[in-house]
Amino acid sequence: MQLTESHRQYWRKNLNITAWLLALWFVVTFVITFFARDLSFTFFGWPFSFWVAAQGSLLVYLFVIWYYAHVMNKLDQEHGVAEAEVD
């Protein structure tokens, strides 16, 4: 199967979005939680480092999932590969 230019653009955009979101995931999972342990103030009654690791990262993960689904739906429609909606 030959890929058209539209397919190439679709996959290029898909890979760029995926790379940026994986970079964000990496930063939140490893970089922020590593440096957060040096923060020594309380946030909602808990140490800030605990809050970042246990709560803040989960919020970012939910955002990453929502953003990927939202952007990919728009990208699918833009390139004509969207799935048919079920009523």
C-alpha positions in Angstrom: 0.0 0.0 0.0 1.4 3.4 -1.0 1.1 6.2 1.5 -0.2 9.4 0.2 1.1 12.8 1.3 -1.9 13.2 3.6 -1.1 9.9 5.3 2.5 11.0 5.8 1.4 14.3 7.3 -1.0 12.5 9.6 1.6 10.1 10.9 4.2 12.9 11.3 1.7 15.0 13.3 0.7 11.9 15.3 4.4 11.1 16.2 5.1 14.7 17.1 2.1 14.8 19.5 3.1 11.5 21.0 6.7 12.6 21.5 5.8 15.8 23.2 3.3 14.0 25.5 5.8 11.3 26.4 8.4 14.0 27.2 5.8 15.7 29.5 5.1 12.3 31.1 8.8 11.7 31.6 9.3 15.2 33.2 6.4 14.8 35.5 7.2 11.2 36.5 11.0 11.5 37.0 12.2 15.1 37.0 9.6 16.9 39.1 9.2 14.2 41.7 13.0 13.9 42.0 13.4 17.6 42.7 10.2 18.0 44.7 11.6 16.1 47.7 13.8 19.2 48.3 10.7 21.4 48.8 10.0 21.5 52.5 6.6 23.2 52.8 3.1 21.8 53.4 0.4 21.9 50.8 -3.2 21.1 52.0 -1.7 19.6 55.1 0.8 17.3 53.3 4.4 17.7 52.4 4.5 19.3 48.9 6.8 16.5 47.6 4.2 13.9 48.5 1.4 15.9 46.9 3.4 16.3 43.7 4.2 12.6 43.5 0.8 11.2 44.6 -1.7 13.8 43.4 -0.3 16.3 41.0 1.2 13.7 38.7 -2.1 11.9 38.4 -3.8 15.1 37.3 -1.2 15.6 34.7 -1.6 12.0 33.4 -5.4 12.6 33.1 -4.7 15.8 31.2 -2.3 13.9 28.8 -4.9 11.3 28.1 -7.6 13.8 27.5 -5.4 16.0 25.3 -4.2 13.1 23.2 -7.8 11.9 22.6 -9.0 15.5 21.8 -6.2 16.3 19.4 -6.3 12.9 17.7 -10.0 13.2 17.1 -9.5 16.6 15.4 -6.5 15.2 13.4 -8.6 12.2 12.3 -11.3 14.5 11.0 -8.8 16.8 9.4 -7.3 13.9 7.4 -10.5 12.0 6.7 -9.8 8.9 8.8 -12.3 9.5 11.6 -14.5 6.7 12.7 -18.2 6.9 12.1 -20.2 8.1 15.1 -22.6 5.6 16.5 -26.0 7.1 17.4 
